[in-house]
Amino acid sequence: MDSRLYTIPNLLTLGRFILVPFVAWRLLEGDLPGAFVYFVIAAVTDFFDGYLARLLNQKSALGAWLDPLADKAMLLTVILLLADQGVLPVWLALIVVLRDVTVLVGAAAWLHLTGHLDVSPTLGGKVATFAEFVLISLLLGQHLLSAEIVLLFPALIILTAALASFSGTQYVWRWTLKTRTWLKSNPPGR
């Protein structure tokens, strides 16, 4: 087995996958503070897996795949549960899901066309993911916040939706440009 699987960054990423059902369990029990604790642990491991991969020179193709999948598993699970419980608007969940489906379909189409997959995120994708993490952290941790910050939730929801929409559009644009460039250098029938 590839020894690159057992790096500290990859193990932290796998730990984030393990935390997803714990966050979901606490949300299903209506325990926002409990979900907050697990979610924050996941967010901290998300920071440290990337930091340690660079610091320890343990970047790997597996880690490049697992890291965004762990983020998406956590974010989509929490956003969908919070929307189902009426904590987040359903339209926000739909925007986030549509963006992620668009990215997956684009990646699958690129893989089918070229036989290769580029898993590097766009800046817009990174910013949108960060906004989702911040919004969810604040929603889950609202018991720790002042009333003034809670009043910002509607603006944060709209900002998160705008960033998710922008990043989805950015990914479509990116896949389109890459496909055009690839087709110019690899015309069909050649």
C-alpha positions in Angstrom: 0.0 0.0 0.0 1.2 3.5 -0.8 2.9 5.0 2.3 1.6 8.4 1.2 -1.8 7.4 2.5 -0.5 7.4 6.1 0.7 10.9 6.3 -0.4 13.2 9.1 -2.3 15.5 6.7 -4.2 12.6 5.1 -5.1 11.2 8.5 -6.4 14.6 9.6 -8.5 14.7 6.5 -9.8 11.2 7.1 -10.7 12.4 10.6 -12.9 15.1 9.1 -14.8 12.4 7.2 -15.3 10.6 10.5 -16.6 13.8 12.2 -19.4 14.3 9.6 -21.8 11.7 11.1 -21.2 13.2 14.6 -22.1 16.7 13.5 -25.2 15.3 11.7 -26.2 13.3 14.8 -26.0 16.4 17.0 -28.0 18.4 14.5 -30.6 15.7 14.3 -30.9 15.8 18.1 -31.3 19.6 17.9 -28.1 20.2 19.8 -26.5 23.2 18.0 -23.8 23.7 20.6 -22.8 20.0 20.4 -22.7 20.2 16.6 -20.6 23.4 16.9 -17.9 21.6 18.9 -17.5 18.8 16.3 -17.7 21.3 13.4 -15.0 23.5 14.9 -12.8 20.5 15.4 -13.3 19.6 11.7 -12.6 23.2 10.6 -9.3 23.2 12.7 -8.2 19.9 11.1 -9.0 21.4 7.7 -6.5 24.2 8.4 -3.9 22.0 9.9 -4.0 19.3 7.2 -3.0 21.8 4.5 -0.5 23.6 6.7 1.2 20.4 7.7 1.2 19.0 4.2 3.2 22.1 3.1 5.4 22.3 6.2 6.3 18.5 6.2 6.4 18.3 2.4 3.7 15.7 2.5 1.5 16.9 -0.3 0.0 14.0 -2.2 -2.5 13.4 -5.0 -4.6 11.5 -2.5 -4.7 14.5 -0.2 -5.6 16.8 -3.1 -8.6 14.6 -3.7 -9.6 13.9 -0.1 -9.4 17.4 1.2 -12.1 19.0 -1.0 -14.3 15.8 -0.6 -14.1 16.1 3.2 -15.0 19.8 3.0 -18.0 19.0 0.7 -19.2 16.1 2.8 -19.2 18.3 5.9 -20.6 21.4 4.4 -23.3 19.8 2.3 -24.4 17.6 5.2 -24.7 20.5 7.6 -26.2 23.0 5.1 -28.9 20.4 4.0 -29.7 19.6 7.7 -29.9 23.2 8.7 -32.1 24.0 5.7 -34.3 21.1 6.5 -34.7 22.4 10.1 -35.4 25.9 8.9 -32.2 27.4 10.3 -30.9 28.2 6.8 -33.1 29.1 3.8 -33.7 26.2 1.4 -32.7 28.5 -1.5 -29.2 28.8 -0.1 -28.9 25.0 0.2 -30.0 24.7 -3.4 -27.4 27.2 -4.6 -24.6 25.4 -2.8 -25.8 22.0 -4.0 -26.1 23.3 -7.6 -22.7 24.8 -7.5 -21.1 21.5 -6.2 -23.0 19.4 -8.8 -21.8 21.8 -11.5 -18.2 21.4 -10.4 -18.5 17.6 -10.3 -20.2 17.4 -13.7 -17.5 19.7 -15.1 -14.7 17.6 -13.6 -16.3 14.4 -14.8 -16.7 15.8 -18.4 -13.1 17.0 -18.4 -12.0 13.5 -17.2 -14.0 11.8 -19.9 -12.7 14.2 -22.6 -9.0 14.2 -21.7 -8.5 11.2 -19.4 -7.0 13.6 -16.8 -8.5 15.4 -13.8 -7.5 18.7 -12.4 -8.6 19.0 -8.8 -7.1 22.5 -8.2 -9.8 24.8 -6.7 -10.4 28.3 -8.0 -9.9 31.4 -5.8 -13.7 31.9 -6.0 -14.2 28.3 -4.8 -11.9 28.8 -1.9 -13.5 32.0 -0.8 -17.0 30.5 -1.2 -16.0 27.5 0.9 -14.5 29.8 3.5 -17.7 31.8 3.7 -19.8 28.6 4.1 -17.5 27.5 7.0 -17.8 31.0 8.6 -21.6 31.1 8.2 -22.1 27.6 9.6 -19.7 28.2 12.5 -21.5 31.3 13.5 -25.0 29.7 13.2 -23.9 26.7 15.2 -22.1 28.8 17.7 -24.7 31.5 18.0 -25.2 30.6 21.7 -21.7 32.1 22.2 -22.4 35.3 20.2 -23.9 38.7 21.0 -27.3 39.7 19.7 -25.6 42.3 17.4 -23.7 39.6 15.5 -26.8 37.4 15.2 -28.4 40.4 13.4 -25.7 40.0 10.7 -26.9 36.5 9.7 -29.2 37.6 6.8 -26.3 39.6 5.3 -24.0 36.6 5.7 -26.5 34.3 4.1 -26.8 36.6 1.1 -23.0 37.0 0.9 -22.5 33.2 1.0 -25.1 32.7 -1.7 -23.5 35.3 -3.9 -20.0 33.8 -3.4 -21.3 30.3 -4.1 -23.0 31.5 -7.3 -19.9 33.4 -8.4 -17.7 30.4 -7.8 -20.1 28.1 -9.7 -20.0 30.5 -12.6 -16.2 30.7 -12.4 -15.9 26.9 -12.6 -18.2 26.8 -15.6 -16.0 29.5 -17.3 -12.8 27.7 -16.3 -14.0 24.3 -17.7 -15.2 26.0 -20.9 -11.9 27.7 -21.5 -9.9 24.6 -20.7 -12.1 22.5 -23.0 -11.8 25.0 -25.9 -8.0 25.1 -25.5 -7.8 21.4 -25.3 -10.0 20.9 -28.4 -7.9 23.3 -30.4 -4.8 21.2 -29.8 -6.6 17.9 -30.0 -9.3 18.2 -32.7 -11.8 15.4 -32.9 -11.0 12.7 -35.5 -7.2 13.3 -35.3 
